[in-house]
Amino acid sequence: MTHRTQSPNNQPKESATPRADTRGEATDRTDGMLTKHPQSTTIVNPAAIALLTSLIAGSTADQAAIAALPEPWHSLVERVAKADGQGRLPTLKAAVSSWPNASDVLRAVLAADLDAPPPGGTSWADLDQAIGPVTFAWQGWLPVGLLTILAGETGTGKSALMLRIAASLLLGWPWPDGTPYTGGTSKVLWCEAEAAQAINLDRAKRWGLPLDRILTPLADPLADVQLDTPEHRQAVQVAAQRPDVGLIIVDSLRAAQRGDENSSEQVELVLWLAALARDNNKPVLLSHHLRKRGLQDTGDAVTLDRLRGSSAIVQPARIVWALDCPNPLSPERKRLSVIKSNIARFPTPLGLSISDAGVEFGIAPEPPRTETKTDRGCDLLKSLLSHGPMQVTELEREAESAGISWDTIKRAKERLGIVATRDGRRKVWTWALPLQGLNEQ
């Protein structure tokens, strides 16, 4: 409280009794300078020291950070911030001159490392020490410490493919593209959410996989994992931390979260899985469904906008695979391709067929192609010239008989690289397939 007394000239004046500062600190005002009581300045505030150091170095005042400081540090830093450039250090010295720990404050400010992160924060150098460079379990396809999504329509074989990926870590099988598996074998954490335990168990037995090395996170092996419940998340976190686990598989996103697939909760779940991969430095492979092709879906390749649910689902995943059947006439032949990669070049797509014996990999199938007139011309020329060179006049007759125009045949000739030669003595032209033409010359 401020006590007023009468001065000799009958003018009221304020007594020297301390007043209560609005921030709960006892303060005095003397000659326009804020002086703090000793008990409020005994402990040096690291956040205030960091701000004072940056201000003296010429940085712009961070008003939000200053406002968050307790008294007397708030008033001190605010006063220094108002000073100009070279005047900030003298202002600091004057402001703390009456503090009992003034020398400690000045020593802390002048000795502070300007390149060090602020209290409570870190730098990217710390981040580099924590996680290191990006590495792959399967080069170009399955990164370590990151989330990978496998997307495909229902029934395309996503679960079987993921089990085959698991086999590489379980038994050291080569990766699907033939690349040798070079890491140490490990166990695999399988988070089943689609009630397909019996199907996957039967498949693992037929493929000769070690059942005791495929782990489930829950005490009940028949229970489906529901990652929208804290108890199941905790169980997955504990199991993922095991040093003998090298891969975490979640099958599938839609089944593991029971809410609306367009909701923010599902996006949050994907973010949680990405953090799970990062914090344990292990690959996480998550299956997800594609919506059916619509009239506006052009081209034969799967695109990211065909993944069901919110478009934000794919953002936390560094790599997204697509499993589809490009040729409806051969539904048993699937195509596996990378449709998103933030960390590596897109690898060549793979073809695969799934049977009771396992998964067989090969060249990726192509979608059916509508035959053009030039295609028919190429087929005719290859058939006629497969037995050797022919005179052009004979080819003209064959083309007319087949109902193919000579202009079409000439376009087919260019496509196939047909070799044309002229017999100067007989004054006739002959055509031959490229290798035949070279042999004739």
Protein Blocks (a to p, Z undefined) as FASTA:
>chain_A
ZZddddfkopacddfbdcddfkopacddeehiacddfklmmpccfklmmmmmmmmnopac
dfklmmmpccfklmmmmmmmmpghjlmmmmmmmmmmmpmklmmmmmmmmmpcfkbccehi
acfklmmmmnopaddfbghklcghiacdddddehilmmmmmmmmmmmmmnopacfkopac
fbdcdddddddfklpmmmmmmmmmmnopafklmccfbfblkbccdfkbfklmmmmmmmmm
pmkbcbdcdddfklmpmbdfkbmklmmmmmmmmmmmmmnopacddddddddddfklgcjb
dcfklpgcjfklmmmpmbdcddddfblklmmbccdddfbdfkbccdddddddddfkbccd
dddddddddddfklmmmmmmmmmmmnoccdfklmmmmmmmnopafklmmmmmmmnopacd
ddfklopacdddfklmmmmZZ
